[in-house]
């Protein structure tokens, strides 16, 4: 399990395929809230479970599944 305190605001979030998923707004209730101003957000906040996180490398949050799969599973506000 990843230390969620390492997930910082404005970090890039990428899928296991290296594709961009979003930008961290903040972490709340076991989920990463992505910014709604991100180019891929469509003006909505999206939430992904912290369980999807494989690693945090500096300013990048790396997920354990491809970006397209994350987009199918994320929830919106």
C-alpha positions as CSV (number, residue, x, y, z in Angstrom):
1,X,0.0,0.0,0.0
2,X,1.2,3.5,-0.9
3,X,1.6,6.2,1.7
4,X,-1.2,8.6,0.6
5,X,0.6,11.5,2.3
6,X,3.0,11.4,-0.6
7,X,0.3,12.3,-3.1
8,X,0.5,16.0,-3.5
9,X,-1.7,18.7,-5.0
10,X,-1.2,19.3,-8.7
11,X,0.7,16.0,-9.2
12,X,0.2,14.3,-12.5
13,X,-1.7,11.1,-12.5
14,X,-0.8,8.5,-15.2
15,X,-2.1,5.0,-16.0
16,X,0.1,1.9,-16.1
17,X,0.4,2.6,-19.8
18,X,2.0,6.0,-19.1
19,X,-1.1,7.9,-20.5
20,X,-2.3,11.0,-18.7
21,X,-5.4,10.5,-16.5
22,X,-5.6,13.8,-14.6
23,X,-4.1,16.2,-12.1
24,X,-4.5,15.8,-8.3
25,X,-6.8,18.3,-6.6
26,X,-6.5,16.5,-3.2
27,X,-7.1,13.2,-1.4
28,X,-10.3,12.7,0.6
29,X,-12.1,9.7,2.0
30,X,-9.8,7.2,0.4
31,X,-10.1,8.7,-3.0
32,X,-8.0,11.0,-5.2
33,X,-10.1,14.0,-6.4
34,X,-8.9,15.2,-9.8
35,X,-9.0,18.8,-10.8
36,X,-11.9,19.8,-13.0
37,X,-9.7,22.2,-14.9
38,X,-7.5,19.4,-16.3
39,X,-7.6,19.0,-20.1
40,X,-9.2,15.5,-19.8
41,X,-11.7,16.3,-17.1
42,X,-14.5,17.8,-19.2
43,X,-15.2,20.4,-16.5
44,X,-16.0,17.8,-13.8
45,X,-14.2,16.6,-10.7
46,X,-13.4,12.9,-11.0
47,X,-12.6,10.5,-8.2
48,X,-10.4,7.5,-8.2
49,X,-9.7,5.1,-5.3
50,X,-6.3,5.4,-3.7
51,X,-6.2,1.6,-4.1
52,X,-5.5,2.2,-7.8
53,X,-2.1,3.8,-6.9
54,X,0.9,1.7,-7.6
55,X,3.6,4.3,-6.8
56,X,4.2,7.9,-6.2
57,X,7.4,9.2,-7.9
58,X,8.0,12.8,-7.1
59,X,5.3,14.8,-8.9
60,X,3.7,11.7,-10.6
61,X,1.1,9.3,-9.3
62,X,1.4,6.0,-11.2
63,X,-1.7,3.8,-11.3
64,X,-1.9,0.0,-11.5
65,X,-4.2,0.0,-14.6
66,X,-4.3,1.6,-18.0
67,X,-5.7,5.2,-18.3
68,X,-8.7,4.0,-20.4
69,X,-9.7,1.5,-17.7
70,X,-9.4,4.2,-15.0
71,X,-11.7,6.5,-17.0
72,X,-14.3,3.7,-17.2
73,X,-14.2,3.2,-13.5
74,X,-13.8,6.7,-12.0
75,X,-16.8,8.5,-10.5
76,X,-17.8,12.2,-10.8
77,X,-19.0,14.8,-8.3
